[in-house]
């Protein structure tokens, strides 16, 4: 069987894209679990039970290794009436930042 360079390139590219998508789904699940846990701890409701990828980039971690940096947005509610925005940032598979908009506390 003969495989030319162009075919090999396309096969490698497709395999890389599938692998990247698979790893991205695993990282998204880690971020979603963390977001659910933090919302439960703070007695907030994670709306739509979903997080959305805002952006990704390559950055170095604390050990100097290059990792994929991902930022996810989500919406939450503290009273059930208003929607607020939050953000969770992941570097590799580690959560590096979790931010919530100022929100009303249910008294």
Secondary structure, DSSP 8 states (H G I E B T S, - for coil): ----HHHHHHHHHHHHHHHHHHHHHHHHHHHHHHHHHHHHHTT-EEGGG--EEEEEEEEE-TTS-EEEEEEEEEEEESSSS--EEEEEEEETTEEEEEEE-------
